[in-house]
Amino acid sequence: MKLTGAQIVAEVLLDHGVDTVFGYPGGAALNIYDELYKYSDRIRHVMTAHEQGASHAADGYARATGRTGVVFSTSGPGATNLVTGIATAYMDSIPMVAITSNVDNSLIGRDAFQEIYIAGITIPITKMNYFVNDVDDLEMTLRNAFRIANSGRKGPVLVDITKDVTAAKTEFTNKPPLPLDPKPSPTKEELAEAVRLINNAEKPVAYIGGGCISSNACEAVNELISRADIPAVHTLMASGIVSYDNELNLGLVGMHGTVAANRAIDQADLIIALGARFSDRVALNTKKWGRRARILQIDIDASEINKNVHIDKCCVGDVKEVLERMLEYVDRAQHYEWHERVCGWRTKERVRRTLNHGMDPKEILETISTMCDDDTIYVTDVGQHQMWAAQYLKFRKPKKFLTSGGLGTMGFGYGAAIGAQMGQPDCRVVHITGDGSFHMNMNEACTAVSENLPVITVIFNNSVLGMVYQWQTIFYGGRYSSTVPHRKTDYVKVAEGFGAHGYRAENIEQLKAAMADAMKQDGPSWIECVIEPEERVLPMIPGGKTVEDIIVE
């Protein structure tokens, strides 16, 4: 059958099981949006307040569901507004397909109204991008976009389509998705060497990263640490893979990780890196990180091997598949002395709060955790609140903590929370943010209201840019350059102005009452929690330092 390019876009989405897309219309995209109107019974389009919000929503949808997020935009500024969201997905290996519209092919290169070379702009932040100016190329380009986004190390793909292509017709046949690219796989010898390292280790540590979620390896990871009695530390992206109450879970590792997690890395004789990339927020001093250990890295991306930290042995392949092949050969073990030692670090660990007045961030988050169930999805922005959330929320399951890890995108949270709620409508979604981050994305409240989404936003309001303020306090002699904005925002009134429910809490009892009421609402709610600007995220290892330099009070 002959279809227009716009119809082909819709049909390929359906062929890939896409039922929800996020975006914002515009002149160059009108043919596609006209077709979406006709497909509205099968494809739900969520119009956000801003294209960046749409890209974060597609990202959040993908993180919460494991499916490919899809975002649409028009040409020019519509396309460039996606850039931060695409980069966020790229840094955290999130499968996303961004479909942008451009001016007619006859106008390309003439500086036409809202013309932009978005394919060129996004080369460094996509796995692949395409410029389509021939309708005969459109179908396979879109199919390849979904294949590439989900093959190997996942990530975003951009397809830019000229407006005349969306109007032109060509032959089309519905087909199943293209098979994913073959995954790399280690040799039997490499697997045997990896198993030998694990079986011979006396002080092993599993260093767990977000790649374990991408590969659905969570069950295999837990089987490994249980079978071989291996204490585990995790990155920001891997929260929930090992339940917070598992005695083998030493918690977050790195700059704001636990003392126990960082000491275990420092004292281990074997570090097993599982889908983790040795970020500079984890390996702050690459020459001294894990200096007493041999390092075994299991990762699907060969370019990550020996990139940041010297690796002794590696298995390049899908984490789940590699672990499943290894597990039958891994000995059951009990490392009594090592286990007692790391548990001692955890038991003795005491982080002293610097203040004795005002709302305690730890108590705020523990209260929220107590009131919410294990299926609650927490989404954060970036800053102090993000680190506190990673430290104090109680995760028992993966895919329940959505945050911008690699890029550190302030403004990520509200869009991602909307996407997560659209993707998992039966789950409670709680958006944790700070007053700095929230001012970058609060416009998406209109989206949450329009879609009647019961997202609860908890705002840690300390009236400063908290994390930068903390650094200025510790390292810059208290010179608070541009971190005290003197904003007078009334969050309760602004929430109500958008059509959401607004609450203000100055103590824990008020927070409990606000949460209880917000959880009864059908639409979105905001809860402002007033905290002191001098609250700090601790522990903290300064950049370039080691666990020996850790700050705990």
C-alpha atoms as one frame of an Amber mdcrd trajectory, in Angstrom:
protein
   0.000   0.000   0.000   1.110   3.576  -0.636   1.364   5.825   2.392   2.596
   9.328   3.062   5.747   9.823   5.080   3.660  10.993   8.012   1.597   7.805
   7.869   4.793   5.746   7.685   6.026   7.395  10.893   2.816   6.392  12.676
   2.783   2.848  11.265   6.411   2.173  12.189   5.684   3.341  15.726   2.810
   0.884  15.912   5.010  -1.890  14.510   7.350  -1.281  17.456   4.600  -1.318
  20.067   4.734   2.423  20.706   1.489   3.709  22.195   2.701   6.903  23.884
   4.831   9.739  22.493   5.803  13.113  23.912   6.298  16.297  21.982   5.321
  19.761  20.828   3.902  20.671  17.386   5.093  23.283  14.905   4.875  24.256
  11.255   7.410  21.796   9.851   5.804  18.972  11.841   2.191  19.658  10.829
   1.881  16.689   8.475   3.010  14.322  11.223   0.731  15.939  13.779  -2.212
  15.799  11.384  -1.618  12.079  11.073  -1.323  11.685  14.852  -4.800  13.171
  15.090  -6.062  10.328  12.909  -4.118   7.727  14.932  -5.144   9.116  18.322
  -7.047   5.937  19.185  -3.786   3.968  18.980  -1.010   6.460  19.753  -1.360
   8.856  22.652   0.498  12.119  22.204   1.399  14.038  25.358   2.000  17.728
  24.681   4.423  19.175  27.219   5.073  22.805  28.109   8.503  22.769  26.478
  10.382  20.413  24.164  13.048  19.808  26.807  10.300  18.569  29.109   9.128
  16.252  26.330  12.601  14.763  25.905  12.917  14.174  29.654   9.426  12.642
  29.684  10.404  10.193  26.931  13.536   9.400  28.947  11.568   8.849  32.169
   9.080   6.672  30.312  11.935   4.503  29.037  13.617   4.216  32.439  10.386
   3.274  34.194   9.152   0.767  31.601  12.253  -0.574  29.859  10.662   0.338
  26.528  11.907   2.860  23.984  10.937   6.457  24.713   9.768   8.502  21.713
   9.793  12.292  21.418   8.644  14.561  18.558   9.542  18.136  17.796   9.302
  20.622  14.978  12.304  22.271  13.295  14.628  25.020  14.517  14.246  25.872
  18.210  11.878  22.947  18.677  14.665  20.586  17.689  17.421  22.379  19.591
  15.286  22.360  22.746  15.624  18.554  22.719  19.409  18.638  22.939  19.769
  18.573  26.733  17.267  15.738  27.027  18.997  13.712  24.313  22.372  14.265
  25.990  20.912  13.180  29.336  19.668   9.930  27.795  22.996   9.403  26.020
  25.066   9.744  29.180  22.848   7.272  31.050  22.401   4.803  28.133  18.621
   5.194  27.835  16.876   3.969  24.639  15.128   6.900  22.966  14.094   7.797
  19.414  13.820  11.532  18.725  11.886  12.376  15.537  12.338  15.958  14.397
  10.842  17.728  11.405  12.792  20.114   9.197  11.965  22.553   6.419  11.329
  21.350   2.853  14.323  19.796   1.124  14.355  22.662  -1.410  15.013  25.094
   1.450  17.790  23.146   3.156  20.995  25.199   3.294  19.225  28.494   2.548
  18.808  29.672   6.160  15.069  29.226   5.845  12.754  30.136   8.702  13.373
  27.680  11.581  15.913  25.665   9.597  18.578  23.997  11.732  21.077  21.211
  11.092  19.974  19.174  14.095  21.682  16.015  12.827  25.029  17.802  12.945
  24.337  19.327  16.339  23.515  15.964  17.936  26.371  13.869  16.489  28.260
  13.725  19.818  25.183  12.883  21.921  23.463  10.139  19.915  24.333   6.570
  19.028  23.317   7.444  15.476  21.375  10.180  13.736  19.799  10.480  10.315
  18.714  13.209   7.932  15.898  11.917   5.692  15.107  13.902   2.524  13.773
  11.019   0.394  10.523   9.296   1.335  11.846   5.967   0.023  14.470   6.004
   2.791  12.109   6.820   5.627  10.729   3.427   6.627  14.056   1.611   6.987
  15.637   4.604   8.658  12.977   4.581  11.361  13.230   0.813  11.800  16.990
   1.075  12.116  16.601   3.851  14.667  14.699   1.521  17.003  17.176  -1.306
  16.361  20.198   0.855  17.139  18.629   2.464  20.216  18.200  -0.973  21.778
  21.238  -2.875  20.501  24.309  -3.308  22.675  24.755  -0.364  25.003  21.421
   1.412  24.668  21.016   5.071  23.857  19.223   7.771  21.849  18.898   7.949
  18.054  17.661  11.023  16.170  15.781  11.016  12.849  15.341  14.413  11.155
  12.758  14.430   8.340  12.128  17.214   5.836   8.528  18.397   5.619   8.106
  17.411   1.973   9.031  13.815   2.858   6.183  13.674   5.359   3.768  14.601
   2.540   5.245  12.394  -0.226   4.002   8.844  -0.796   5.742   5.505  -1.225
   5.039   1.804  -0.821   4.831   0.508   2.742   4.320  -2.883   4.367   3.894
  -3.485   8.091   6.711  -5.623   9.497   7.992  -6.774  12.878  10.915  -4.857
  14.405  14.347  -5.587  13.009  16.417  -8.061  15.039  18.848  -6.422  17.424
  22.547  -6.551  16.656  24.393  -9.621  17.983  25.842  -9.038  21.437  29.537
  -9.501  22.076  30.362 -12.560  24.126  33.484 -13.534  26.091  35.375 -16.736
  25.270  35.254 -19.804  27.506  38.799 -19.017  28.555  37.868 -15.467  29.586
  34.898 -16.764  31.568  37.048 -19.404  33.258  39.599 -16.781  34.277  36.844
 -14.553  35.671  35.414 -17.435  37.689  38.899 -18.301  38.970  39.364 -14.748
  40.235  36.029 -14.832  42.064  36.596 -18.282  43.590  40.080 -17.376  44.818
  39.211 -13.979  46.268  39.233 -13.503  50.023  38.003  -9.901  50.099  35.760
  -9.489  47.038  33.440  -6.543  46.356  30.782  -6.293  43.650  30.687  -2.793
  42.130  27.247  -2.578  40.507  26.295  -0.040  37.824  23.283   0.954  35.781
  24.188  -1.468  33.000  22.763  -4.217  35.204  19.335  -2.594  34.910  19.694
  -2.127  31.147  20.462  -5.821  30.724  17.829  -7.023  33.225  20.651  -8.671
  35.175  19.322  -7.885  38.651  18.404 -11.473  39.525  21.767 -12.760  38.321
  23.622 -10.075  40.300  21.828 -11.036  43.493  22.520 -14.711  42.840  26.229
 -13.980  42.422  26.656 -11.977  45.626  24.563 -14.450  47.609  26.323 -17.561
  46.286  29.845 -16.206  46.756  29.114 -14.051  49.847  30.266 -10.867  48.138
  29.539  -7.451  49.703  28.074  -5.077  47.120  28.372  -1.352  46.476  26.359
   0.476  43.846  26.387   3.598  41.723  23.624   6.185  41.630  22.147   4.485
  38.548  22.048   1.050  40.209  19.948   1.901  43.259  17.521  -0.886  44.125
  19.269  -3.739  42.320  20.248  -5.090  45.739  17.579  -4.373  48.346  18.550
  -1.736  50.891  17.990  -4.236  53.747  20.183  -6.987  52.252  23.076  -7.409
  54.693  25.485  -7.590  51.737  24.467  -4.126  50.506  27.028  -1.561  51.654
  25.207   1.232  49.831  26.177   4.028  47.496  29.832   4.304  46.489  31.803
   7.390  45.491  31.845  11.073  46.395  28.706  10.932  48.552  28.750   7.195
  49.165  28.843   5.461  52.514  32.046   5.062  54.495  31.573   1.280  54.382
  31.192   1.184  50.578  34.261   3.329  49.964  36.393   1.517  52.539  35.409
  -1.844  51.038  36.624  -0.698  47.608  39.849   0.527  49.186  40.529  -2.700
  51.105  39.231  -5.315  48.633  41.474  -7.846  46.893  39.000  -8.230  44.016
  36.556  -5.689  42.579  33.947  -7.100  40.198  32.618  -4.223  38.088  29.207
  -5.103  36.682  27.832  -2.708  34.068  29.703   0.197  35.679  32.007   2.723
  34.039  34.264   4.065  36.827  32.856   7.603  36.665  34.888  10.416  38.179
  32.187  10.681  40.857  33.018   7.086  41.865  36.728   6.747  41.133  37.720
  10.201  42.321  41.439   9.375  42.304  41.959   6.815  39.547  45.536   6.050
  40.604  44.519   5.072  44.134  40.985   3.746  43.619  40.861   0.017  44.379
  44.646   0.059  44.630  44.876  -3.202  46.620  42.555  -5.131  44.320  42.558
  -6.911  41.038  39.703  -5.573  38.921  37.404  -7.735  36.824  35.103  -5.737
  34.533  31.999  -7.127  32.841  30.479  -4.685  30.358  28.782  -4.775  26.971
  30.742  -1.753  25.723  34.356  -2.593  24.885  35.231   1.119  24.827  34.694
   1.256  28.605  37.440  -1.286  29.281  40.556   0.449  30.621  39.020   3.868
  29.884  39.191   5.401  33.341  40.774   2.738  35.572  43.288  -0.006  34.754
  41.526  -3.370  34.449  43.201  -6.729  35.143  40.631  -8.974  33.441  37.459
  -8.315  31.476  34.494 -10.065  29.921  32.953  -7.978  27.149  29.308  -8.951
  26.859  25.796  -8.496  28.198  26.011  -8.570  32.000  23.024 -10.881  32.404
  24.243 -13.374  29.815  27.814 -13.364  31.145  26.718 -13.884  34.754  24.306
 -16.648  33.822  27.125 -18.482  32.042  29.456 -17.987  34.999  27.154 -18.770
  37.898  27.176 -22.563  37.676  30.973 -22.478  38.074  31.136 -19.946  40.910
  31.768 -21.682  44.228  29.502 -21.187  47.194  31.602 -19.331  49.720  31.518
 -17.604  53.070  34.051 -14.880  53.707  33.538 -14.692  57.470  36.418 -12.392
  58.356  35.810 -10.030  55.415  32.072  -9.975  56.030  32.577  -9.145  59.708
  35.013  -6.396  58.812  32.795  -4.589  56.305  29.757  -4.986  58.516  31.783
  -3.397  61.296  32.432  -0.367  59.109  28.734  -0.092  58.411  27.725  -0.473
  62.053  30.233   2.090  63.288  29.483   4.577  60.543  27.983   7.728  61.939
  27.346  10.810  59.831  26.766  13.752  62.093  24.196  16.320  61.020  25.684
  19.786  61.155  22.497  21.466  62.434  20.187  20.799  65.369  17.235  22.830
  64.111  14.965  22.954  61.064  13.716  19.991  59.033  16.212  17.155  58.691
  16.539  15.969  55.041  17.143  12.404  56.239  13.951  12.439  58.295  11.985
  13.932  55.396  13.021  11.132  53.046  12.603   8.365  55.600   9.099   9.669
  56.308   8.242   9.603  52.603   9.666   6.068  52.269   7.586   4.869  55.202
   4.397   6.300  53.727   4.983   4.892  50.218   5.096   1.263  49.087   7.926
  -0.650  47.420   6.505  -0.024  43.934   6.783   3.746  44.285   8.926   5.351
  41.582  11.112   8.183  42.845  12.378  10.732  40.321  14.884  13.423  41.227
  16.418  16.525  39.791  20.104  17.217  40.484  21.773  18.606  43.583  21.742
  18.004  47.324  18.228  16.579  47.291  19.360  14.007  44.695  22.174  12.749
  46.917  20.000  12.703  50.016  17.393  10.716  48.090  20.016   8.187  46.976
  21.271   7.873  50.545  18.034   7.688  52.511  15.191   6.349  50.381  14.545
   2.639  50.941  14.786   0.787  47.630  13.894  -2.877  47.369  13.450  -3.040
  43.578  15.255  -1.752  40.469  13.798   0.896  38.127  12.368   2.743  41.114
  14.971   5.526  41.243  15.148   7.677  38.121  17.808  10.361  38.086  20.207
  12.103  35.741  23.515  10.487  36.639  26.034  11.191  33.892  24.985  14.635
  32.691  23.619  15.889  36.013  20.694  17.738  34.453  18.900  20.230  36.660
  15.380  20.382  35.237  15.233  16.648  34.463  12.826  15.713  37.220   9.331
  16.931  36.424   9.382  15.825  32.778  10.840  12.440  33.747   8.231  12.023
  36.487   5.467  12.707  33.960   6.943  10.123  31.599   7.292   7.577  34.391
   3.682   8.123  35.490   2.430   7.756  31.908   4.436   4.551  31.514   3.505
   3.066  34.896   0.044   4.443  35.693  -0.528   1.962  38.532   2.584   3.078
  40.437   2.903   6.046  42.737   5.420   8.584  41.360   7.163  10.944  43.774
   9.294  13.724  42.323  12.066  14.887  44.670  13.529  18.274  43.768  15.259
  21.360  45.121  14.155  24.953  44.745  17.004  25.589  42.270  16.217  22.650
  39.987  12.473  23.142  40.266  12.618  26.667  38.909  14.018  25.136  35.717
  11.091  22.787  35.120   8.046  23.807  37.131   6.341  24.843  33.869   5.646
  21.131  33.300   3.054  21.365  36.070   0.606  22.376  33.351   1.305  19.033
  31.615   0.719  17.055  34.799  -2.522  18.964  35.390  -3.735  18.575  31.798
  -3.087  14.830  31.934  -4.468  14.569  35.490  -1.343  12.780  36.709  -1.076
  12.189  40.495   2.639  13.019  40.651   3.661  14.246  44.101   6.495  16.794
  44.004   8.478  17.294  47.206  10.519  20.514  47.087  13.554  20.820  49.358
  13.559  24.594  49.703  16.717  25.992  51.289  16.559  29.263  49.275  20.046
  28.642  47.834  21.629  26.527  45.111  22.411  23.897  47.699  25.200  21.755
  46.261  27.170  24.664  44.798  26.571  26.595  48.037  27.980  23.616  49.977
  31.125  23.605  47.826  31.493  27.355  48.264  31.213  26.851  52.034  33.854
  24.109  52.207  36.288  25.035  49.443  35.753  28.722  48.600  35.818  30.425
  51.962  32.075  31.089  52.080  32.136  33.368  49.048  28.579  32.748  47.840
  28.808  33.972  44.273  25.396  33.746  42.553  24.098  30.942  44.766  21.684
  32.982  46.893  19.053  34.139  44.363  16.690  35.847  46.869  13.606  34.362
  45.203  10.216  34.945  46.759   8.311  32.132  45.057   5.172  31.042  46.927
   4.962  27.396  45.875   1.496  26.860  47.296   0.060  29.753  45.298   1.972
  28.807  42.135   0.745  25.207  42.400  -2.816  26.374  42.786  -2.357  28.756
  39.859  -1.435  25.807  37.661  -4.415  23.839  38.968  -2.368  21.550  41.233
  -2.603  21.059  45.003  -0.084  22.980  47.107   1.201  22.334  50.649   3.902
  23.812  52.860   5.648  21.843  55.603   7.929  23.315  58.263   8.089  20.167
  60.401   7.646  16.419  60.014   4.087  16.340  61.303   3.050  18.863  58.654
   4.859  16.774  56.039   3.001  13.631  57.091  -0.333  15.441  56.866   0.537
  16.928  53.466   1.690  13.567  52.080  -1.423  11.815  53.359  -3.670  14.374
  51.676  -1.629  14.482  48.461  -1.836  10.694  48.141  -5.635  10.989  47.982
  -5.597  13.414  45.038  -6.192  12.443  41.424  -4.002  15.203  39.991  -0.546
  16.583  40.845   0.525  17.975  44.214   3.474  20.045  45.430   4.824  19.863
  48.982   7.337  22.529  49.954   9.665  21.402  52.748  11.569  24.268  54.330
  15.171  23.328  55.179  18.179  25.332  56.270  20.737  26.538  53.699  23.585
  25.170  55.851  22.413  21.545  55.542  25.144  19.452  53.954  25.288  16.219
  51.992  27.620  13.937  53.930  29.704  11.823  53.706  31.751  13.619  51.069
  35.063  12.760  49.435  36.522  15.883  47.807  37.341  15.629  44.108  40.670
  13.911  43.445  40.851  12.524  46.996  40.326   9.091  48.556  38.349   7.525
  51.387  41.140   8.644  53.718  39.980  12.226  53.117  36.277  11.567  53.635
  34.274  14.286  55.412  31.599  12.966  57.782  30.696  16.071  59.812
